[in-house]
Amino acid sequence: MPAPKKYSDELRERATRMALDGIAAEGQRMAVIRRVASQLDVHPEALRTWVKRAEIDAGTAPGRTSDDAARIAELEREVRELRRANEILKTASASFAAAELDRKTK
């Protein structure tokens, strides 16, 4: 179970929006992030991460979007499940084949 969120989704969205607006207006990225973080009592590194994620999701920065990352994680889980099921089926078919050979020789 994941750890509880320290900051609410509403606070994250508000802080990210304020930081992005400030960066667009002033251009000094870290100064704006530090100022907004202190105004909203948020850790600057957390805000920097949120801003980076928002920029990637918006397509203004290179990287894997949140939707892509979620889809990849879902597909990786599905592949693990299918591989496990495949191994179970291989083991079962080998067991049935061995039983069939034993039955024919008797």
C-alpha positions in Angstrom: 0.0 0.0 0.0 1.5 3.4 -1.0 2.2 6.0 1.6 -0.4 8.6 2.3 0.0 11.8 0.3 1.5 14.7 2.2 0.0 17.3 -0.1 -3.6 17.4 -1.5 -4.2 17.2 -5.2 -5.7 20.6 -5.1 -2.6 22.1 -3.5 -0.4 20.3 -6.0 -2.4 21.7 -8.9 -2.5 25.2 -7.5 1.2 25.3 -6.7 2.1 23.9 -10.1 -0.1 26.4 -11.9 1.4 29.3 -9.9 5.0 28.1 -10.6 4.4 27.6 -14.3 2.8 31.1 -14.6 5.7 32.6 -12.7 8.3 30.9 -14.8 6.5 32.1 -18.0 6.4 35.6 -16.7 9.8 35.9 -15.0 11.9 33.1 -16.5 14.0 32.4 -13.4 12.9 28.9 -12.8 14.4 28.0 -9.4 13.7 31.4 -7.9 10.1 31.2 -8.8 9.8 27.6 -7.5 11.4 28.6 -4.2 9.2 31.6 -3.8 5.9 29.7 -4.6 7.0 26.8 -2.4 7.6 29.1 0.6 4.3 30.9 0.0 2.3 27.7 0.0 4.5 25.9 2.6 5.5 23.2 0.2 9.0 21.6 -0.1 10.8 23.2 -3.1 12.0 19.9 -4.4 8.4 18.5 -4.4 7.2 21.6 -6.3 10.1 21.3 -8.8 9.1 17.7 -9.5 5.5 18.6 -10.0 6.5 21.4 -12.4 8.7 19.1 -14.3 6.0 16.4 -14.6 3.5 19.1 -15.8 5.9 20.3 -18.4 6.5 16.8 -19.7 2.7 16.0 -19.7 2.1 19.3 -21.6 4.8 18.4 -24.2 7.0 21.4 -23.5 9.8 19.2 -22.0 11.2 15.9 -23.2 10.3 12.7 -21.3 7.7 10.1 -20.8 4.2 11.4 -20.1 2.2 10.2 -17.1 -0.3 8.5 -19.3 2.5 6.7 -21.2 4.1 5.6 -17.9 0.8 4.3 -16.5 0.1 2.4 -19.7 3.6 0.9 -19.8 3.3 -0.2 -16.1 -0.1 -1.8 -16.9 1.3 -3.7 -19.9 4.3 -4.9 -17.9 1.9 -6.3 -15.2 0.0 -8.0 -18.0 3.1 -9.5 -19.5 4.2 -10.9 -16.0 0.7 -12.4 -15.6 0.8 -14.0 -19.0 4.3 -15.4 -18.5 3.3 -16.9 -15.2 0.2 -18.5 -16.8 2.3 -19.7 -19.7 4.8 -21.4 -17.3 1.9 -23.1 -15.5 0.5 -24.4 -18.7 3.9 -25.7 -19.8 4.3 -27.5 -16.5 0.8 -28.9 -16.7 1.2 -30.1 -20.3 4.6 -31.8 -19.5 2.9 -33.5 -16.6 0.1 -34.7 -18.8 2.5 -35.9 -21.5 4.5 -37.8 -18.9 1.3 -39.4 -17.5 0.2 -40.4 -21.1 3.6 -42.0 -21.8 3.4 -44.0 -18.5 -0.1 -45.1 -19.3 0.8 -46.4 -22.8 3.7 -48.5 -21.6 1.7 -50.4 -19.0 
